[in-house]
Amino acid sequence: MSDTATALTEVRALSDRWADAERRGDAAALEALVVPDFRLVGPLGFVLDREQWLHRFDDGAFAMSALDWDEVDVRVYGTAAVTIGRQTQQATYQGRPSDGQFRSTHIAVLTEEGWRLAGLQLSPIGPFRPPTGD
């Protein structure tokens, strides 16, 4: 298998491990998947650092009841990779529904420990609105 094919397989496996850990609300498993300066850009533009992201499960503040991860496309650029997929979730945050369908972009980097997530960004999937030409 070529280096690129191996990287594609490893990055895809990383995103699958991420999805599994999210489904289970397993902060320890997620911690093992990310670099120390990890950042998440949420669907409303807020930014969480690694510790904030990992602690969102504390005290049941964020609870994931279902997560589907599909339409996954991985591109590798040497020691960096970009994965874009569709995340469909049923969740609650502080007791309020946080369900949705998001286009999720994952940025992975190759470290001494293997591929790790450096960043995630979520964008809500909504209806297409063509430009008005104004």
Helices and strands as residue ranges (DSSP letters): H 3-24, H 27-31, E 34-41, E 47-49, H 50-54, G 55-60, E 62-77, E 80-93, E 96-97, E 100-111, E 114-124
